[in-house]
Amino acid sequence: MYDVVIIGAGMAGLTSAIYLARASKKVLVLEEKIQGGQIINTFNVENWPGSYKISGLDLIENTYEQALDLGAEIQFERVESVRKDGDVFIVVTDEKEYEARAVVIAVGAEPRKLSELQTKYAGDRPISYCATCDGALYKDKPVVVVGSGNTAKDEIKYLEGICSKVYHIHHDEPIPEEAEAVFVAIGRVPSTGSFKDLVKLDDNGYVVANEDCETTCPGVFVAGDCRTKEVRQLVTAAADGAVAAKKAMRYLR
């Protein structure tokens, strides 16, 4: 039996693994795809403290190797469900079942993609799903934001302080020729369907939790972009991972 099973090997999940492994806990990280999540597609990460202009891939590889070196176990399997049996959690994957005393959900959230039509409009222009992450790359250049909700409005305000011009268009409208990059702000989809019977989700599918990362199910904690929160950045994912690990350790005691 594991002390903690962590679901997701992005920055939140790997940070949790590091903290728990350093505390001599028996930790298993389960990841459906590849370690790192969305950040591995970022060429330059310029807002990670202490590592100016590191690639997303290098940053995650360093974090991944650190977790392994400290003793965390990492398996690449898809989690299909989690249930609680007394004081034990049963984590069912597409390959086998694992038992744990506590669980950390760190599955992230996928950005909604451009439609096929707007992808065609974008052509060879770079497409970003995070103005805070990539806006500085287009300083004094014209860009376009696609979206109609509050997220799009926030992205526009941020980019207006950096770029020479910010065009704002809605779903399936043509992308202005002048724009040198496309920022997509049409929402995110948390990967939490497997946990709907275990913890409370909000109307958009995010796991309900405050800054303490505690869910409605004792022994289950949540970290990173899949929880209800205002700021979803790499650094806040790491912070969540540390908090979730500390809370899990307190629960285990």
N, C-alpha and C positions, 0 to 999 in steps of 0.2 A: 504494500500500500504506500502511496505517496502522501507526503504531508500536504502538498499543494499541486494541483494541476492548473496550468495556465493555458488558456485557449487563445492563441494568437501570438505570432512571433514578430510583431512590429516593435517600434520603440517602447511602447507601454509594456507589452508582455515581456520583452527582453530585460527591461529595467527591473520589473518585478522579479524576474528569475535571478538577476544579479544580487539583489538585496536579500532574497530568500536563501540563495546558495551560500552567500557570505555568512548567514546566520546558521549554517549547517543544517538546513532543511532539505528533505528529499523532494526535489522539484522535477516535474515533467512539463515541458512546453509542447503543445500540439499545434501544428500549423498546416492548413489545407494546401497552400500554394508554395510560396517562397518567403524566406525571412525578409522582413523589412517593410512589406506593404508598399504604399504609394511612393514613399520617399526614395526608393531605389531608382525611380525614373527621373529624379531631379539631378541635373548635371552639377550644379553648384548650390551648396547649402551655405548661405551667407548670414544666417541668423541663429546659428548654433554657438553659444558662448565658448570662447576659447579655441575654436576650430574654424577660423575664417577661410571661406572658399574650399571646403571639403566636399567631395561628391557624396550624394546620398548613398550610393552603393558602398563607398569606403567607410562612411560613418556607421552604417548598419553592420557591415562585415566586422568592424572592430568591436561593436557591441555584442554581436553574435558569438565571436570567438571568446570574448571576455566571459560571457555566460557559461560557455562550454568549459573553459579553463577552470572556472570556479566550482564546477561539478554538476551544473544543470544538465538534464537529459532533454534532448529535442528530437521529436518524431514528426514526420510529415504525413499526417493523416487528417481526414475530414471528420470533424465532430458532428454527429447526427443528433444527439440528445444528451441531456444531463438530468439525472433524477437523484433525489435524496432518499436514502433508506436508513432511517434512524439517524445516527451521527455520521454516516458515510455517504459520500457522493459517488455515484456510478456514472462515469463518463463513457459514452458509447461512440465509437468512431466507425468508419467504414471498414476497419480491419479487426478491431477487438474492443474489449472493455477494460477500463482502468478504475481503480478505487482510489479515493483521496479523502483527506480530512477537511480540505477547503478547496475552493475554486476561485480563480481570477479570470474574468471574462475580458479579453482585450482584442476583440476581433475587428475593430476599426469600422469605418464607413466608406463606401465607394461613392465617388462623385457621379452624378448623372451625366451621361455623355451627350455630346452634340448629336443631333439627328444626322442621318446619312446625307441629307440635303445640305445642311450647314457645314458638315465635314468637307463636302465637295466645294462649298464656297470658300472655306478656309485655305484650301490648296496646300501650298508648301509652308504656310506661315505657322510659327510655333503656337501650340495650344496649351494653355495653363489652366489649372483648376484652383490656383491659390495666388491671389494678388500680393499678399504679404510675403510669400515665398519668392516670387519671381518678378514682382513689379520693378525692383531696382535694376533689373537687366535691361529695361526699356526706358531708362531715364531720358527725358527730352525727346521721346519718340511718340508717334500716335499709336494708340491701341484701341481695341473694341471690347466691350463687356457684353456678354450675352446672358440675359436673364431679366426677370421682372419682379422678384421679391425683395425682401429686406437684405438678403445676402448680396444681391447685385448692387443695391444702393450703397452698401458698405464698401464693396469693392471699388465702385466708381469714386467715392469720396477719397479712398486711400490712393488710388492711381492718379487722381487729379493733382495731388501734391508732388507727383513724380514725373508724369508724362506730359508731353506738349499738348496733347489733345486726347480726350477719352470719348469715343463714340459709344452710344448705348442702343442696343437693338434687342428685339424680342425673338421668341422662338421662330425659326425658319425664315427670318428676314435675311436678305443678302448682307454680306459682310463688306463694309467699305473698302475700296481698293487701297486707300491710304494707310489703313491700319497695318502695323508691322507684327502684331501679335494678337491672339484671341484669348480673352479671359472668360472662362465659362463659369457661371454662377446660377445654375438651375437646380440646385439642391444636392443632397447626399442621401444615400440609402445605407443605413447601418445593417451589418450582417448578423442580425440577432434572432432570426427566425427559430433557431434551434433552442432558444431559451424562453420562449413565450409562456411555457407552462411552469417555469422555475422562478422567474423574477418578474417584477412589474415593468412593463414597457410603456412609453408614452404613445401618443397618437401617431407619431412618426417612426416608431420602432426603436427609439433609443432607450437604453436601460436607465431607469429612474434612480438617480443617486446624486448626492451633494458632493462637496469637496472632500468628504470623508471616504468616498468611494464604496460605501456600504449599500448593498441592495436590500430589497424587501425580504430576501431569504437569508437568514443567519448562516454565515460561513461562505457566502458567495459575494465576491467583490468585483468591481468593474473599473477598468482603467482605459483612458484614451478616448478616441473619437466616437466610440459607440455609446458613451454615457451622455446624459443630459448635461449640457454645459454651454457656455457662451463662446469661449475661445478654443478652437481646435488647431493647435500647432504642435510641431515636433517637441518643443520644450515642455508644453503642458502635458503631452502624452507621457514623457519621461517622469514628470512630477507625479502624475496619477499613478504610474507604475510603482514609484517609491511609496506613496501613501497606501496603495492597495496592499503592498507587501507587508508594511508595518502593521496594518490593520489585521491582515491574515495571521501574522505572528502573534498578535494579542489574542485573537480568537483561538488559536491553537493552545495558548497557555491556559 
